[in-house]
Amino acid sequence: RWFRERRQSNQAITSPTTGLPLPSTTLMPLLALQRAIEAYLAHRPELRRDHMAGRSFEEAAQVLQSDLLEKQAMATNMGDEVRRLREAHKALLRQLRQCEGDKAKLVQQLQQARFQLGIAEEPQEPSISKDSADQIQPSSSDES
């Protein structure tokens, strides 16, 4: 593109970096480098956007650094959200245990009422089966 622009404006073809005349204007393809760049850009589509075309390496580095900082902030926010959800999970487990205890008391009261009305056998002490107790026990990761 640089060569084409210089030729179209009838200017000498010079190095875009140093401004010195080039000893040769013959371009040689570097296929390995081109493939490496294409592979990198395939994984970083934001670098291919038109707004990046023509920017200096410093500007590209600044964009990448701000992108990195933004992603780090998102990771921090996600960590905070995970901690908040874990605390909410613990609170829900405590409420579930309380509700299970309340349920057992209500079942016992119902059995006593039925017995007093003569519709059931003598009430027995409430017992929570091992299966239902396992269902409300938090895993070790829930307690941390």
N, C-alpha and C positions, 0 to 999 in steps of 0.2 A: 504494500500500500504506500509506504514511504517513497519507494522508487517511482511508482506510478505518479504520485502527486508531484514529485520534483520534476519528472520529465514533462508532465502536462503544463507545468508553469515555466518551462524552459530554464530551470535552475540546475546547477551542478548537483550531482548526487553525492551527498556527504553523509557521514555517520550521524544518525539522529541523536546520539549521546554526546559525542565530542565536537561535532560540527566540522571535523576534518574531512578532506576528500578521501574517498575510498579507492584503494588501489585496483579493485575489481568490483564489478556489479553483478558478477555471476552468482546466482543463488544455488546452493546445494541442499537438497532435502536431507533432513536428519530424521529418518522414519522412527527410530527408537525413541528419540526425544518427543516427537509428535505423538506417538502412541502413549507414552507416559503421561503427557499433558492431557490428552483426551481421556485417559482412564481416571486421572485425578478430577478433571472437570465433570466426568460422569457421576462421581460421588459427591460433588459440590456444585449443584446446579445454580446456587445463588451467585457463584463467581462468573457464570456465563451470561448473566443478565446484561442487557445493553448498557445499563448505567455504569457498569464496570469497564466497558470498552474505553480504551484511551486513558485510563487513570494510571497514575504512577504506582510503583510498588509500595511507596509509603502510604498512599491513600488506600490501597488494597489491604495493607497490613492493619491500618486503622479500622477498616470495615471488619476485618476478621477478628481483631481484638474486641471491638464492641459486640460482635456476634458471640464471642466466647464469654464475655462478661454477662451478656443477656442470658445465655444458657446456664451459666453458673448461678445467676439469681433465680432462674426457674428451678434449678435443682434444689436450691435452698428452700424455696417456697414449697416444693413437693415434699421435702423432708419434714417441714413444719406441718404440712397437711397430713402426712402419714402419722406423725406423733399425735395430732389432734384426733384422728380417726381411731388410733389405738386407745386413747383415753376414753373416747365415746364408747368404744367396744367394751372396755372394762366396766364402765358405768351401766351399760345395758346388761352385762352379765350379772352385776350385783342386783339390778332390778329384777332380772329373771329369777335369781335365787330367792329373792323376797317374795315374788309372786308364787313360786312353787311352795314356799312355806305357808303363805296365806291360803293357797288352794288346799293344802293338806288339812289345815285347820277347818276350812269350810266343809270339806268332805266328812271330817269327823263330826262336825256339828249336824250335818245332814243325816248321817247315820244315827246319831243320838235322837234326832227328831223323829226319824222313821221308827226307831225302836220304841220311843215313847208313844207313838201313835199305833203301835202294834203291827206295822207293815214290814218289819225287818227283824233280823236276829240282833243279838246284843252287839253293840259297836265294838270294834277292835281298835287297838292303837294304830294310828296311821304309820305306814312304812313306805319308804321310798325305795323302789327296786334299784338294784345296782345299775341297770340299764338307764333309768331316768336320772340317776345321780351322775352317771358318766356323761350324759348329754349336757348337763349344766356346768360341769367342771371345765374351767378354762384350760387350754393347753399351756405348756410351759412358756411359749412365746407370748401368750396373752397376759401373763403376769409381769412381764418385763416392760 
